[in-house]
Amino acid sequence: MPDRPTGSHKAVETLNYLKARITRGDWPINSRIPREPELMAMIGVGKSTVREAVRALASQGMLEPITGVGTFVRSRTPVASVVTDHLAEYSLDEVLVYRRALEMEAVRQAAVLRTDEQLAQLRAVCERDLRITAGTPFAKELGETPGSFHHLVFEASGNRLLAGLYVAVMPVIRGAVRGGRLRHGADLGVFDEDHAAILGAIEEQDAVAAALAMAVHLDHDLVVVG
C-alpha cells in the first residue's frame, strides 16, 4: 500500500500537509475537507498536485472522494485496504452482522472508558443532528455518508483495533447505500431518539444499557433492499 505519491517533491509535501491536518484532527472524521481550488490556494500548488496527494491518501483509506459531494476524512491513520476488499466478498447481510458485533462491543467499552471530552463531542454531534431536517442537502449527505456519531463511539472505546475494523467496513456500507442496495430503516427523528438513548447510557457509564440501546438502534438503521 503506497504511503506517498510517486510524483514531484511538491506532491510529497502536499500529501504530508494533508496528512498532518487529518492526523491532528484539524479536519474531523467524516468531515469534508476544503475543495480543490481552496486546497490549491492554501498550499500553493496546482490541481494535478492536489489530486495526486488526495489519490494517495484515498488509497490509504484516510480520505474518500464522493463524486458531486466532496472528499471526506475517513481515518486519522492509514487503513489496510485489504480488509475492505475482503469484506466486499461477503453478502450485505453478513457485513451488517459483522458491523453489529463491532458496534455492540465498542459502545460497551465507550460507556466504561469514555473521557469527558469524548462525551462532549458525542453530545455536540447529537445536538447538531437535531437541527437537521429531512429533505435538506445535509440530511441527504448524512444518508450517503453515515457514521459520524458511531465513529466517535469507536474513538471513545479506546480500542484502536475495533476502530480500525470499523473504518475498514464503512466503505462497503457507504457504497451499498449510494448504490441503492442498502437503505435506512427509519427517519432522522428515530435516529435522533436512538442516539440520545445511546448517549444517555454512555453518560451514565452503563455498559449494559449502552449495548441494549445500540442494539435497538441497529435494528432501525440499515436494511438490505430486495
C-alpha positions, 0 to 999 in steps of 0.5 A, spaced: 500 500 500 503 506 497 504 511 503 506 517 498 505 519 491 510 517 486 510 524 483 514 531 484 517 533 491 511 538 491 506 532 491 510 529 497 509 535 501 502 536 499 500 529 501 504 530 508 500 537 509 494 533 508 496 528 512 498 532 518 491 536 518 487 529 518 492 526 523 491 532 528 484 532 527 484 539 524 479 536 519 474 531 523 472 524 521 467 524 516 468 531 515 469 534 508 475 537 507 476 544 503 475 543 495 480 543 490 481 550 488 481 552 496 486 546 497 490 549 491 490 556 494 492 554 501 498 550 499 500 553 493 500 548 488 496 546 482 490 541 481 494 535 478 498 536 485 492 536 489 489 530 486 495 526 486 496 527 494 488 526 495 489 519 490 494 517 495 491 518 501 484 515 498 488 509 497 490 509 504 483 509 506 484 516 510 480 520 505 474 518 500 472 522 494 464 522 493 463 524 486 458 531 486 459 531 494 466 532 496 472 528 499 471 526 506 476 524 512 475 517 513 481 515 518 486 519 522 491 513 520 492 509 514 487 503 513 489 496 510 485 496 504 485 489 504 480 488 509 475 492 505 476 488 499 475 482 503 469 484 506 466 486 499 466 478 498 461 477 503 453 478 502 450 485 505 447 481 510 453 478 513 457 485 513 451 488 517 452 482 522 459 483 522 458 491 523 453 489 529 458 485 533 463 491 532 458 496 534 455 492 540 462 491 543 465 498 542 459 502 545 460 497 551 467 499 552 465 507 550 460 507 556 466 504 561 472 508 558 469 514 555 473 521 557 469 527 558 471 530 552 469 524 548 462 525 551 462 532 549 463 531 542 458 525 542 453 530 545 455 536 540 454 531 534 447 529 537 445 536 538 447 538 531 443 532 528 437 535 531 437 541 527 437 537 521 431 536 517 429 531 512 429 533 505 435 538 506 442 537 502 445 535 509 440 530 511 441 527 504 449 527 505 448 524 512 444 518 508 450 517 503 455 518 508 453 515 515 457 514 521 459 520 524 456 519 531 458 511 531 465 513 529 466 517 535 463 511 539 469 507 536 474 513 538 471 513 545 472 505 546 479 506 546 480 500 542 484 502 536 483 495 533 475 495 533 476 502 530 480 500 525 475 494 523 470 499 523 473 504 518 475 498 514 467 496 513 464 503 512 466 503 505 462 497 503 456 500 507 457 507 504 457 504 497 451 499 498 447 505 500 449 510 494 448 504 490 441 503 492 442 496 495 442 498 502 437 503 505 435 506 512 430 503 516 427 509 519 427 517 519 432 522 522 427 523 528 428 515 530 435 516 529 435 522 533 431 518 539 436 512 538 442 516 539 440 520 545 438 513 548 445 511 546 448 517 549 444 517 555 447 510 557 454 512 555 453 518 560 451 514 565 457 509 564 452 503 563 455 498 559 449 494 559 444 499 557 449 502 552 449 495 548 441 494 549 440 501 546 445 500 540 442 494 539 435 497 538 438 502 534 441 497 529 435 494 528 432 501 525 438 503 521 440 499 515 436 494 511 438 490 505 433 492 499 430 486 495 
